[in-house]
């Protein structure tokens, strides 16, 4: 690839294939796996010997972040629901980088599991330097608002935003000045799609959560920022969309395509590292040109 490729064509465009909603997004079932940076990301030691906890680290953006962190010198604990094959692949990749790895399965909708994630990470590594709240539940796109039933809405909020409250609260006693928290919102917080309004609403809440939390924790020397992706080709997409929406996923973006997870990871490295030490309470849009407003 040229050193300065045209960004509209730099990321591979996958043939989009649907997945059943009954299963979580599983990368192993995808016809074309996302690019998470295995062959392209080069580390520079910017997170040397730090300890990071990444939720939703088995695939997609989470896997790309875990790999980038490991190549930057961090030891990585990552959480996932029950995508065991994907998680095992991520674990092997990180261990191949010579880093210590802890993979933890379980449901973030349950506060007790959030507590266990923190306890197990601290037991293994002694502290948490970077907390990445990436995991999210996104249900199947609906045609009518009434199809967003109470059970689904409650689960979406429990996984996507309430878990962040729990994890941050429980992690703080183990985070020192210089630590960083990175949340993951979405362009959906600013340009919500009615068919996944429950998901979009939680992303809006995450933006508010980030801005408020940043003001509170900077008094302890802990920075809080947020990455807001645009359309990204991850296992969440084929499980949530179908038909023309799936086939044309990302085409309406100014770039004319969806991003690959590998294109998101450098933003997380920047926000986790000392290079961003004067950045706090920011929403970093990685949207391919879609405006956050």
RONUKOL-935279 format. One record per residue: x, y, z of N, C-alpha, C in turn; residue number from 1; residue in one letter. Coordinates in nm, 3 decimals. Each point is the difference from the previous one (the first is absolute). Example, Ala and Ser with C-alpha at 12.3 -4.5 7.8 and 13.67 -1.06 7.14 Angstrom:
// RONUKOL-935279
    n_east   n_north      n_up   ca_east   ca_north     ca_up    c_east   c_north      c_up   seq   type
     1.319    -0.569     0.780    -0.089      0.119     0.000     0.090     0.120     0.000     1      a
    -0.035     0.105    -0.072     0.082      0.119     0.006    -0.077     0.109     0.073     2      s
//
This chain:
// RONUKOL-935279
    n_east   n_north      n_up   ca_east   ca_north     ca_up    c_east   c_north      c_up   seq   type
     0.085    -0.119     0.000    -0.085      0.119     0.000     0.088     0.124     0.000     1      x
    -0.034     0.106    -0.076     0.078      0.122    -0.001     0.008     0.061     0.140     2      x
     0.105     0.078     0.023     0.019      0.060     0.132    -0.117     0.090     0.038     3      x
    -0.052     0.076    -0.095    -0.113      0.089     0.026    -0.116    -0.037    -0.093     4      x
    -0.067    -0.111     0.027    -0.107     -0.045    -0.088    -0.124     0.088     0.009     5      x
    -0.078    -0.001    -0.104    -0.129      0.069     0.000    -0.085    -0.063     0.110     6      x
    -0.042     0.077     0.104    -0.074     -0.059     0.114    -0.133    -0.060    -0.040     7      x
    -0.054     0.041    -0.114    -0.128     -0.056    -0.043     0.012    -0.146    -0.041     8      x
     0.121    -0.040    -0.036     0.019     -0.135    -0.053     0.102    -0.082     0.078     9      x
     0.053     0.057     0.110     0.108     -0.066     0.073    -0.047    -0.122     0.077    10      x
    -0.119     0.004     0.055    -0.052     -0.114     0.078    -0.076    -0.095    -0.089    11      x
     0.018    -0.130     0.026    -0.070     -0.099    -0.081    -0.151     0.011     0.020    12      x
    -0.075    -0.026    -0.104    -0.145     -0.001     0.009    -0.047    -0.145    -0.002    13      x
    -0.069    -0.039     0.106    -0.038     -0.140     0.015    -0.132    -0.031    -0.068    14      x
    -0.019    -0.125    -0.048    -0.131     -0.044    -0.044    -0.085    -0.026     0.123    15      x
    -0.107     0.072     0.016    -0.075     -0.003     0.125    -0.095    -0.120     0.003    16      x
     0.013    -0.083     0.101    -0.087     -0.116     0.018    -0.066     0.006     0.137    17      x
    -0.128    -0.031     0.004    -0.080      0.012     0.123     0.033    -0.112     0.098    18      x
    -0.017     0.031     0.131     0.012     -0.101     0.105    -0.128    -0.004     0.080    19      x
    -0.038    -0.118     0.053    -0.121     -0.007     0.082     0.014     0.078     0.130    20      x
    -0.107     0.069     0.039     0.003      0.080     0.123     0.010    -0.089     0.123    21      x
    -0.037    -0.127    -0.012     0.003     -0.090     0.115     0.141    -0.017     0.055    22      x
     0.100     0.031    -0.081     0.138     -0.015     0.042     0.064     0.138     0.013    23      x
     0.098     0.013     0.089     0.074      0.125     0.002     0.079     0.013    -0.129    24      x
     0.049     0.121    -0.031     0.079      0.018    -0.121     0.126    -0.085     0.009    25      x
     0.015    -0.096    -0.088     0.113     -0.092     0.003     0.081     0.018    -0.127    26      x
     0.123     0.041     0.016     0.084      0.027    -0.116     0.028    -0.126    -0.080    27      x
     0.013    -0.115     0.068     0.031     -0.124    -0.069    -0.106    -0.038    -0.104    28      x
    -0.122     0.054     0.014    -0.106     -0.033    -0.094    -0.011     0.099    -0.115    29      x
     0.084     0.101     0.001    -0.010      0.103    -0.103     0.067    -0.045    -0.128    30      x
    -0.064     0.028    -0.112     0.052     -0.038    -0.131     0.133     0.069    -0.028    31      x
     0.009     0.124     0.042     0.125      0.076    -0.013     0.031     0.061     0.136    32      x
     0.105    -0.049     0.064     0.033      0.048     0.134     0.050     0.144    -0.006    33      x
    -0.031     0.079     0.102     0.051      0.136     0.006     0.153     0.004     0.011    34      x
     0.057     0.110    -0.043     0.144      0.023     0.014     0.023     0.066     0.135    35      x
     0.068    -0.068     0.090     0.024      0.056     0.133     0.146     0.040     0.020    36      x
     0.077     0.003    -0.106     0.135      0.053     0.006     0.110    -0.101     0.020    37      x
    -0.031    -0.129    -0.011     0.102     -0.103     0.024     0.121     0.019    -0.090    38      x
    -0.024     0.038    -0.126     0.110      0.013    -0.095     0.048     0.143    -0.019    39      x
    -0.064     0.094     0.070     0.033      0.140    -0.029     0.041     0.083     0.122    40      x
    -0.053    -0.030     0.118     0.028      0.088     0.114     0.141    -0.020     0.051    41      x
     0.073     0.110     0.012     0.137     -0.003     0.051     0.006     0.078     0.132    42      x
     0.043    -0.064     0.105     0.007      0.065     0.130     0.130     0.077     0.019    43      x
    -0.007     0.102     0.087     0.115      0.085     0.028     0.030     0.010     0.149    44      x
    -0.055    -0.092     0.079     0.028     -0.001     0.143    -0.069     0.109     0.079    45      x
    -0.109     0.056    -0.053    -0.066      0.112     0.067    -0.077    -0.040     0.125    46      x
    -0.026    -0.130     0.017    -0.072     -0.046     0.120     0.083    -0.105     0.076    47      x
     0.129     0.015    -0.005     0.090     -0.100     0.056    -0.031    -0.029     0.147    48      x
    -0.025    -0.128     0.028    -0.022     -0.054     0.135    -0.125     0.055     0.069    49      x
    -0.092     0.057    -0.074    -0.127      0.040     0.059    -0.096    -0.118    -0.002    50      x
    -0.104     0.011     0.080    -0.102     -0.106     0.009    -0.132     0.057    -0.051    51      x
    -0.055    -0.066    -0.100    -0.125      0.048    -0.060    -0.109    -0.106     0.015    52      x
    -0.120     0.046     0.029    -0.119     -0.085     0.001    -0.092     0.050    -0.110    53      x
    -0.032    -0.089    -0.095    -0.083      0.035    -0.116    -0.123    -0.089    -0.001    54      x
    -0.118     0.059     0.004    -0.122     -0.082    -0.012    -0.033    -0.018    -0.147    55      x
    -0.063    -0.113    -0.032    -0.030     -0.030    -0.139     0.126    -0.019    -0.081    56      x
     0.101    -0.065     0.059     0.130     -0.011    -0.066     0.018    -0.121    -0.087    57      x
    -0.103    -0.080    -0.018     0.015     -0.124    -0.076     0.008     0.021    -0.150    58      x
    -0.062     0.108    -0.052    -0.004      0.019    -0.145    -0.024     0.146    -0.031    59      x
    -0.005     0.032    -0.129    -0.033      0.135    -0.043     0.093     0.106     0.055    60      x
    -0.057     0.115     0.039     0.079      0.111     0.052     0.077    -0.044     0.123    61      x
    -0.064    -0.077     0.087     0.066     -0.044     0.123     0.125    -0.080    -0.026    62      x
    -0.005    -0.093    -0.095     0.120     -0.079    -0.032     0.109     0.089    -0.057    63      x
    -0.038     0.092    -0.089     0.099      0.091    -0.058     0.068     0.083     0.108    64      x
    -0.077     0.045     0.098     0.057      0.078     0.110     0.092    -0.086     0.085    65      x
    -0.044    -0.119     0.034     0.084     -0.091     0.080     0.133    -0.026    -0.069    66      x
    -0.003    -0.029    -0.130     0.123     -0.028    -0.073     0.091     0.122    -0.004    67      x
    -0.058     0.117    -0.027     0.080      0.123    -0.003     0.063     0.027     0.136    68      x
    -0.077    -0.016     0.106     0.053      0.022     0.135     0.116    -0.096     0.029    69      x
    -0.018    -0.127    -0.037     0.107     -0.098     0.024     0.126     0.037    -0.077    70      x
    -0.018     0.043    -0.124     0.117      0.037    -0.081     0.063     0.130     0.048    71      x
    -0.075     0.077     0.080     0.056      0.121     0.061     0.062    -0.030     0.136    72      x
    -0.003    -0.129     0.041     0.069     -0.040     0.122    -0.086    -0.024     0.122    73      x
    -0.133     0.001    -0.015    -0.089     -0.018     0.115    -0.034    -0.147     0.023    74      x
    -0.023    -0.035     0.126    -0.063     -0.127     0.034    -0.151     0.025    -0.007    75      x
    -0.075    -0.099    -0.046    -0.140      0.023    -0.033    -0.093    -0.104     0.064    76      x
    -0.100     0.050     0.072    -0.113     -0.082     0.042    -0.117     0.040    -0.090    77      x
    -0.072    -0.098    -0.050    -0.116      0.036    -0.082    -0.120    -0.087     0.036    78      x
    -0.118     0.062    -0.014    -0.125     -0.065     0.035    -0.081    -0.026    -0.125    79      x
    -0.080    -0.106     0.005    -0.089     -0.033    -0.112    -0.119    -0.076     0.056    80      x
    -0.106    -0.014    -0.083    -0.121     -0.067     0.047     0.018    -0.151    -0.003    81      x
    -0.013    -0.060    -0.118     0.019     -0.146    -0.012     0.051    -0.038    -0.139    82      x
     0.072     0.092    -0.064     0.055     -0.026    -0.133     0.137    -0.066     0.019    83      x
    -0.001    -0.127     0.043     0.121     -0.066     0.046     0.106    -0.016    -0.108    84      x
    -0.041    -0.034    -0.123     0.098     -0.016    -0.107     0.070     0.131    -0.031    85      x
    -0.078     0.108    -0.010     0.059      0.131    -0.026     0.094     0.040     0.111    86      x
    -0.042    -0.022     0.124     0.082      0.039     0.115     0.131    -0.078     0.004    87      x
    -0.006    -0.127    -0.035     0.121     -0.081     0.000     0.099     0.051    -0.105    88      x
    -0.052     0.042    -0.114     0.088      0.055    -0.104     0.065     0.129     0.049    89      x
    -0.078     0.085     0.064     0.057      0.124     0.054     0.106    -0.031     0.104    90      x
    -0.028    -0.093     0.088     0.097     -0.036     0.104     0.132    -0.045    -0.062    91      x
    -0.007    -0.087    -0.100     0.122     -0.050    -0.064     0.078     0.113    -0.066    92      x
    -0.072     0.090    -0.065     0.066      0.113    -0.067     0.079     0.085     0.099    93      x
    -0.060     0.027     0.115     0.065      0.085     0.099     0.118    -0.070     0.065    94      x
    -0.015    -0.128     0.026     0.111     -0.075     0.060     0.117    -0.011    -0.097    95      x
    -0.031    -0.006    -0.130     0.106     -0.003    -0.101     0.082     0.129     0.000    96      x
    -0.058     0.106     0.054     0.073      0.127     0.011     0.086     0.005     0.126    97      x
    -0.003    -0.108     0.077     0.083     -0.007     0.120    -0.059     0.069     0.121    98      x
    -0.130     0.029    -0.004    -0.064      0.069     0.112    -0.080    -0.098     0.084    99      x
    -0.023     0.037     0.126    -0.088     -0.078     0.086    -0.145     0.031    -0.038   100      x
    -0.084    -0.104     0.001    -0.138      0.014    -0.047    -0.095    -0.069     0.096   101      x
    -0.114     0.062     0.022    -0.107     -0.061     0.079    -0.130     0.017    -0.076   102      x
    -0.065    -0.111    -0.038    -0.128      0.004    -0.071    -0.110    -0.045     0.095   103      x
    -0.110     0.078     0.005    -0.105     -0.026     0.099    -0.137     0.003    -0.066   104      x
    -0.073    -0.110     0.009    -0.134     -0.010    -0.059    -0.106     0.036     0.103   105      x
    -0.113     0.051    -0.047    -0.111      0.030     0.089    -0.084     0.116    -0.049   106      x
    -0.111     0.023     0.068    -0.100      0.097    -0.043     0.013     0.132     0.075   107      x
     0.034     0.106    -0.071     0.016      0.131     0.061    -0.131     0.059     0.050   108      x
    -0.113    -0.059    -0.041    -0.129      0.048     0.050    -0.018    -0.030     0.148   109      x
     0.086    -0.084     0.054    -0.008     -0.042     0.140     0.109     0.073     0.079   110      x
    -0.040     0.079     0.098     0.095      0.081     0.077     0.105    -0.087     0.068   111      x
    -0.039    -0.117     0.047     0.095     -0.089     0.068     0.112    -0.043    -0.095   112      x
    -0.034    -0.016    -0.127     0.105     -0.038    -0.095     0.096     0.117    -0.025   113      x
    -0.053     0.121    -0.004     0.086      0.117    -0.014     0.100     0.003     0.116   114      x
    -0.049    -0.029     0.118     0.088     -0.002     0.118     0.108    -0.107    -0.016   115      x
    -0.038    -0.117    -0.051     0.096     -0.109    -0.016     0.107     0.035    -0.102   116      x
    -0.039     0.071    -0.108     0.098      0.040    -0.100     0.110     0.085     0.063   117      x
    -0.041     0.097     0.081     0.097      0.087     0.064     0.085    -0.079     0.098   118      x
    -0.064    -0.082     0.083     0.073     -0.076     0.100     0.101    -0.095    -0.063   119      x
    -0.040    -0.069    -0.107     0.090     -0.095    -0.065     0.116     0.071    -0.069   120      x
    -0.028     0.116    -0.059     0.107      0.076    -0.065     0.103     0.047     0.101   121      x
    -0.048     0.052     0.113     0.091      0.050     0.104     0.075    -0.116     0.065   122      x
    -0.066    -0.111     0.017     0.066     -0.117     0.058     0.115    -0.046    -0.089   123      x
    -0.020     0.007    -0.131     0.102     -0.046    -0.094     0.112     0.103    -0.019   124      x
    -0.038     0.128    -0.014     0.097      0.102    -0.038     0.032     0.104     0.108   125      x
    -0.082     0.007     0.104     0.028      0.090     0.110    -0.059     0.139    -0.011   126      x
    -0.044     0.039    -0.119    -0.052      0.135    -0.022    -0.068     0.007    -0.136   127      x
    -0.060     0.116    -0.028    -0.058      0.027    -0.131     0.048     0.140    -0.041   128      x
     0.069     0.009    -0.111     0.049      0.130    -0.049    -0.092     0.059    -0.108   129      x
    -0.062    -0.089    -0.077    -0.089      0.044    -0.108    -0.125    -0.086     0.001   130      x
    -0.115     0.064     0.007    -0.128     -0.071    -0.007    -0.070     0.043    -0.129   131      x
    -0.027    -0.096    -0.087    -0.070      0.028    -0.126    -0.138    -0.064     0.006   132      x
    -0.103     0.084     0.009    -0.139     -0.046     0.002    -0.052    -0.008    -0.143   133      x
     0.022    -0.115    -0.062    -0.032     -0.017    -0.142    -0.120    -0.089    -0.026   134      x
    -0.028    -0.097     0.086    -0.105     -0.099    -0.025    -0.136     0.066    -0.018   135      x
    -0.079    -0.057    -0.091    -0.134      0.055    -0.024    -0.092    -0.107    -0.055   136      x
    -0.127     0.016     0.032    -0.105     -0.085    -0.058    -0.077     0.084    -0.101   137      x
    -0.015    -0.054    -0.120    -0.079      0.067    -0.104    -0.098    -0.101    -0.058   138      x
    -0.128     0.024     0.021    -0.102     -0.092    -0.046    -0.028     0.012    -0.149   139      x
    -0.082    -0.091    -0.048    -0.039     -0.001    -0.142    -0.077     0.127    -0.034   140      x
     0.030     0.058    -0.113    -0.072      0.119    -0.044    -0.149    -0.029    -0.014   141      x
    -0.085     0.088     0.052    -0.145     -0.019    -0.004    -0.062     0.101    -0.097   142      x
    -0.122    -0.031    -0.045    -0.070      0.089    -0.092    -0.089     0.100     0.075   143      x
    -0.051    -0.044     0.116    -0.091      0.085     0.077     0.054     0.018     0.142   144      x
    -0.020     0.118     0.054     0.047      0.029     0.135    -0.054    -0.099     0.101   145      x
    -0.126    -0.043    -0.017    -0.062     -0.092     0.095     0.071    -0.134     0.010   146      x
     0.082    -0.032    -0.098     0.073     -0.127     0.001     0.118     0.002     0.097   147      x
     0.033     0.117     0.050     0.105      0.010     0.102    -0.061    -0.035     0.135   148      x
    -0.007    -0.130     0.029    -0.069     -0.047     0.120     0.079     0.031     0.126   149      x
    -0.068     0.001     0.115     0.065      0.038     0.126     0.123    -0.083     0.034   150      x
    -0.005    -0.130    -0.027     0.114     -0.086     0.034     0.124     0.040    -0.079   151      x
    -0.020     0.027    -0.128     0.114      0.040    -0.082     0.055     0.135     0.044   152      x
    -0.087     0.097     0.021     0.044      0.133     0.040     0.078    -0.007     0.131   153      x
    -0.051    -0.076     0.095     0.068     -0.010     0.129     0.137    -0.063    -0.015   154      x
     0.010    -0.107    -0.082     0.130     -0.064    -0.019     0.098     0.096    -0.066   155      x
    -0.047     0.074    -0.100     0.088      0.094    -0.069     0.058     0.101     0.098   156      x
    -0.084     0.053     0.088     0.049      0.099     0.096     0.090    -0.063     0.105   157      x
    -0.031    -0.121     0.042     0.083     -0.066     0.101     0.141    -0.026    -0.052   158      x
     0.010    -0.049    -0.122     0.131     -0.032    -0.057     0.076     0.125    -0.043   159      x
    -0.070     0.093    -0.065     0.069      0.109    -0.067     0.037     0.118     0.089   160      x
    -0.080     0.027     0.103     0.029      0.118     0.082     0.006    -0.032     0.150   161      x
    -0.092    -0.081     0.051     0.005     -0.029     0.143     0.128    -0.074     0.037   162      x
     0.046    -0.089    -0.088     0.125     -0.071     0.028     0.117     0.096     0.012   163      x
    -0.003     0.110    -0.075     0.107      0.099     0.011     0.003     0.063     0.138   164      x
    -0.117     0.032     0.053    -0.007      0.054     0.135     0.062    -0.098     0.100   165      x
    -0.037    -0.127    -0.012     0.051     -0.102     0.093     0.152    -0.015    -0.013   166      x
     0.048    -0.015    -0.124     0.142     -0.028    -0.021     0.088     0.116     0.045   167      x
    -0.042     0.122    -0.031     0.079      0.115     0.043     0.003     0.009     0.152   168      x
    -0.117    -0.013     0.062    -0.007      0.009     0.146     0.091    -0.103     0.066   169      x
     0.000    -0.121    -0.053     0.076     -0.108     0.060     0.149     0.007    -0.033   170      x
     0.032     0.059    -0.115     0.140      0.007    -0.042     0.076     0.113     0.067   171      x
    -0.068     0.108     0.035     0.068      0.120     0.050     0.095    -0.024     0.117   172      x
    -0.034    -0.085     0.097     0.095     -0.023     0.110     0.133    -0.060    -0.047   173      x
     0.004    -0.051    -0.122     0.119     -0.066    -0.052     0.067     0.080    -0.112   174      x
    -0.043     0.126    -0.016     0.056      0.086    -0.104     0.071     0.118     0.067   175      x
     0.118     0.031    -0.047     0.082      0.108     0.058     0.003     0.120    -0.094   176      x
     0.047     0.115     0.047     0.018      0.115    -0.090     0.081    -0.041    -0.123   177      x
    -0.044     0.047    -0.115     0.063     -0.040    -0.126    -0.077    -0.109    -0.072   178      x
    -0.099    -0.058     0.069    -0.084     -0.103    -0.064    -0.098     0.065    -0.097   179      x
    -0.061    -0.083    -0.084    -0.093      0.051    -0.100    -0.120    -0.092    -0.014   180      x
    -0.115     0.061    -0.022    -0.123     -0.072    -0.031    -0.044     0.042    -0.139   181      x
    -0.031    -0.097    -0.084    -0.045      0.028    -0.137    -0.133    -0.070    -0.021   182      x
    -0.104     0.077    -0.025    -0.131     -0.055    -0.029    -0.023    -0.002    -0.151   183      x
    -0.095    -0.082    -0.043    -0.030     -0.008    -0.142    -0.146     0.038    -0.022   184      x
    -0.020     0.110    -0.069    -0.134      0.044    -0.039    -0.022    -0.037    -0.146   185      x
    -0.056     0.089    -0.078    -0.029     -0.029    -0.140    -0.053     0.126    -0.066   186      x
     0.012     0.005    -0.131    -0.067      0.106    -0.075    -0.151    -0.007     0.023   187      x
    -0.048    -0.118     0.045    -0.142     -0.017     0.029    -0.046     0.093     0.112   188      x
     0.091     0.046     0.083    -0.037      0.094     0.106    -0.043     0.134    -0.059   189      x
     0.045     0.030    -0.121    -0.026      0.128    -0.064    -0.094    -0.012    -0.119   190      x
     0.003    -0.114    -0.068    -0.085     -0.026    -0.116    -0.068    -0.135     0.019   191      x
    -0.097    -0.009     0.093    -0.059     -0.129     0.037    -0.085    -0.062    -0.110   192      x
     0.015    -0.131    -0.015    -0.084     -0.077    -0.092    -0.122    -0.051     0.076   193      x
    -0.122     0.029    -0.045    -0.120     -0.042     0.073    -0.008    -0.150     0.025   194      x
     0.053    -0.080    -0.092    -0.010     -0.145     0.014     0.082    -0.059     0.112   195      x
     0.098     0.075     0.050     0.082     -0.044     0.114     0.005     0.112     0.104   196      x
    -0.117     0.059     0.027    -0.006      0.118     0.086     0.042    -0.030     0.143   197      x
    -0.020    -0.121     0.047     0.046     -0.035     0.134     0.152     0.010     0.007   198      x
     0.068    -0.055    -0.099     0.146      0.005    -0.008     0.047     0.145    -0.012   199      x
    -0.060     0.076    -0.091     0.039      0.139    -0.020    -0.016     0.082     0.128   200      x
    -0.108    -0.027     0.074    -0.025      0.074     0.124     0.109    -0.026     0.103   201      x
     0.047    -0.124     0.009     0.109     -0.028     0.094     0.128     0.070    -0.042   202      x
     0.021     0.014    -0.129     0.121      0.066    -0.046    -0.004     0.149     0.033   203      x
    -0.120     0.059    -0.006    -0.015      0.137     0.045     0.031     0.013     0.147   204      x
    -0.045    -0.098     0.079     0.027      0.001     0.144     0.150    -0.011     0.027   205      x
     0.070    -0.077    -0.082     0.144     -0.018     0.019     0.074     0.132    -0.023   206      x
    -0.045     0.078    -0.097     0.061      0.131    -0.024    -0.013     0.087     0.125   207      x
    -0.119     0.006     0.057    -0.023      0.079     0.121     0.081    -0.055     0.117   208      x
     0.000    -0.132     0.014     0.075     -0.067     0.106     0.148     0.038    -0.007   209      x
     0.055    -0.001    -0.120     0.142      0.030    -0.019     0.032     0.144     0.040   210      x
    -0.081     0.093    -0.046     0.028      0.141     0.029    -0.009     0.032     0.149   211      x
    -0.100    -0.057     0.065    -0.015      0.025     0.143     0.106    -0.070     0.082   212      x
     0.030    -0.125    -0.035     0.098     -0.077     0.075     0.139     0.063    -0.012   213      x
     0.030     0.053    -0.118     0.131      0.062    -0.021     0.022     0.117     0.095   214      x
    -0.103     0.079     0.022     0.012      0.115     0.090     0.024    -0.045     0.144   215      x
    -0.059    -0.112     0.036     0.014     -0.051     0.136     0.137    -0.063     0.024   216      x
     0.045    -0.084    -0.093     0.118     -0.081     0.027     0.132     0.070    -0.028   217      x
    -0.002     0.110    -0.074     0.127      0.069    -0.024     0.058     0.052     0.131   218      x
    -0.085     0.019     0.101     0.049      0.040     0.133     0.086    -0.108     0.063   219      x
    -0.013    -0.123    -0.051     0.083     -0.111     0.049     0.114    -0.031    -0.098   220      x
     0.011     0.079    -0.106     0.105     -0.024    -0.099    -0.036    -0.109    -0.099   221      x
    -0.130    -0.033    -0.011    -0.046     -0.103    -0.092    -0.078     0.066    -0.113   222      x
     0.042    -0.024    -0.122    -0.068      0.059    -0.116    -0.109    -0.094    -0.051   223      x
    -0.107     0.059    -0.053    -0.111     -0.076    -0.057    -0.032     0.059    -0.138   224      x
     0.005    -0.083    -0.101    -0.034      0.042    -0.136    -0.085    -0.106    -0.067   225      x
    -0.041     0.028    -0.122    -0.094     -0.088    -0.069     0.033    -0.003    -0.149   226      x
    -0.012    -0.117    -0.059     0.010     -0.016    -0.146    -0.141    -0.023    -0.052   227      x
    -0.038     0.075    -0.103    -0.132     -0.014    -0.062     0.019    -0.046    -0.143   228      x
    -0.008    -0.130    -0.026     0.018     -0.049    -0.136    -0.120     0.029    -0.089   229      x
     0.026     0.006    -0.129    -0.105     -0.002    -0.100    -0.029    -0.147    -0.033   230      x
    -0.041    -0.031    -0.121    -0.026     -0.139    -0.037     0.130    -0.080    -0.003   231      x
     0.002    -0.113     0.072     0.120     -0.084     0.007    -0.042    -0.144    -0.026   232      x
     0.076    -0.069    -0.081    -0.030     -0.140    -0.034     0.045    -0.091     0.114   233      x
    -0.095    -0.035     0.087     0.025     -0.089     0.113    -0.110    -0.106     0.004   234      x
     0.015    -0.103     0.084    -0.103     -0.103     0.009    -0.137     0.052     0.044   235      x
    -0.006     0.118     0.063    -0.131      0.057     0.037    -0.086     0.031    -0.121   236      x
     0.062     0.033    -0.111    -0.074      0.049    -0.116    -0.083    -0.109    -0.067   237      x
     0.058    -0.115    -0.038    -0.083     -0.102    -0.065    -0.102    -0.065     0.092   238      x
     0.017     0.015     0.133    -0.102     -0.055     0.090    -0.116     0.097     0.017   239      x
     0.021     0.129    -0.034    -0.100      0.102     0.026    -0.076     0.047    -0.123   240      x
     0.064    -0.008    -0.117    -0.063      0.052    -0.121    -0.016    -0.110    -0.104   241      x
    -0.088     0.025    -0.096    -0.025     -0.097    -0.106    -0.040     0.074    -0.128   242      x
    -0.014    -0.075    -0.108    -0.050      0.057    -0.125     0.088     0.111    -0.053   243      x
    -0.063     0.101    -0.058     0.072      0.110    -0.064     0.083     0.080     0.101   244      x
    -0.053     0.013     0.121     0.075      0.075     0.102     0.135    -0.065     0.025   245      x
     0.001    -0.133     0.005     0.125     -0.071     0.023     0.090     0.008    -0.123   246      x
    -0.059    -0.023    -0.118     0.079      0.001    -0.123     0.067     0.134    -0.025   247      x
    -0.068     0.108     0.039     0.052      0.134    -0.027     0.058     0.065     0.126   248      x
     0.031    -0.081     0.100     0.048      0.053     0.126     0.124     0.087    -0.022   249      x
    -0.007     0.123     0.045     0.112      0.093    -0.009     0.009     0.079    -0.129   250      x
    -0.079    -0.035    -0.102     0.013      0.067    -0.130    -0.045     0.145     0.003   251      x
    -0.089     0.036     0.093    -0.046      0.138     0.008     0.098     0.090     0.075   252      x
     0.103    -0.061     0.057     0.103      0.076     0.069     0.077     0.087    -0.100   253      x
     0.046     0.119     0.041     0.079      0.082    -0.092     0.119    -0.074    -0.062   254      x
     0.056    -0.097     0.073     0.110     -0.081    -0.054    -0.049    -0.101    -0.101   255      x
    -0.131    -0.027     0.002    -0.056     -0.098    -0.092     0.017    -0.143     0.044   256      x
     0.042    -0.021     0.124     0.021     -0.137     0.050    -0.001     0.001     0.152   257      x
    -0.013    -0.120     0.056     0.014     -0.016     0.145     0.148    -0.012     0.035   258      x
     0.032     0.030     0.125     0.138     -0.015     0.047     0.028    -0.145     0.036   259      x
     0.126    -0.032     0.008     0.045     -0.127     0.055     0.047     0.025     0.144   260      x
    -0.013    -0.098     0.090     0.044      0.020     0.139     0.143     0.052     0.013   261      x
     0.088    -0.044    -0.089     0.139      0.044     0.006     0.012     0.151    -0.013   262      x
    -0.097     0.062    -0.065     0.004      0.145    -0.019    -0.046     0.077     0.124   263      x
    -0.057    -0.071     0.097    -0.042      0.061     0.126     0.107    -0.008     0.108   264      x
     0.080    -0.106    -0.002     0.092     -0.027     0.110     0.097     0.114     0.032   265      x
     0.058     0.069    -0.099     0.095      0.107     0.034    -0.061     0.111     0.087   266      x
    -0.129     0.024    -0.015    -0.065      0.103     0.083     0.001    -0.041     0.146   267      x
    -0.020    -0.128     0.027     0.001     -0.049     0.138     0.142     0.008     0.058   268      x
     0.098    -0.035    -0.081     0.139      0.009     0.047     0.033     0.144     0.036   269      x
    -0.040     0.093    -0.083     0.026      0.142     0.027    -0.062     0.042     0.133   270      x
    -0.127    -0.035     0.022    -0.069      0.042     0.121     0.051    -0.072     0.125   271      x
     0.057    -0.118    -0.017     0.053     -0.075     0.114     0.141     0.044     0.038   272      x
     0.071     0.059    -0.094     0.141      0.030     0.020     0.023     0.141     0.054   273      x
     0.125     0.024     0.037     0.038      0.132     0.052    -0.004     0.107    -0.108   274      x
    -0.006    -0.039    -0.125    -0.006      0.097    -0.109    -0.128     0.084     0.006   275      x
    -0.100    -0.050     0.068    -0.127      0.074     0.011    -0.022     0.054     0.140   276      x
     0.108     0.026     0.073    -0.015      0.035     0.142    -0.077     0.129     0.024   277      x
    -0.017     0.086    -0.103    -0.079      0.122     0.018    -0.138    -0.013    -0.065   278      x
    -0.038    -0.122    -0.033    -0.131     -0.026    -0.061    -0.089    -0.066     0.104   279      x
    -0.113     0.063     0.032    -0.088     -0.053     0.103    -0.145     0.042    -0.030   280      x
    -0.091    -0.095     0.013    -0.141      0.029    -0.023    -0.036     0.016    -0.147   281      x
     0.085    -0.051    -0.088    -0.022      0.018    -0.144    -0.073    -0.120    -0.061   282      x
    -0.078     0.029    -0.104    -0.062     -0.105    -0.081     0.073     0.001    -0.133   283      x
     0.081    -0.100    -0.022     0.082     -0.008    -0.120    -0.078    -0.075    -0.108   284      x
    -0.047     0.071    -0.098    -0.076     -0.063    -0.107     0.089    -0.064    -0.103   285      x
    -0.020    -0.131    -0.023     0.070     -0.071    -0.107    -0.109    -0.050    -0.093   286      x
    -0.054     0.092    -0.077    -0.127     -0.022    -0.069     0.009    -0.002    -0.152   287      x
     0.119     0.023    -0.054     0.011      0.006    -0.145    -0.066     0.122    -0.060   288      x
    -0.018     0.103     0.081    -0.056      0.124    -0.051    -0.139     0.035     0.048   289      x
    -0.069    -0.094     0.066    -0.130      0.032     0.058     0.019     0.094     0.118   290      x
    -0.079     0.105     0.003     0.019      0.106     0.098    -0.061    -0.037     0.135   291      x
     0.078     0.023     0.107    -0.054     -0.014     0.135    -0.049     0.137     0.044   292      x
    -0.130     0.017     0.006    -0.054      0.132     0.037    -0.137    -0.017     0.061   293      x
//
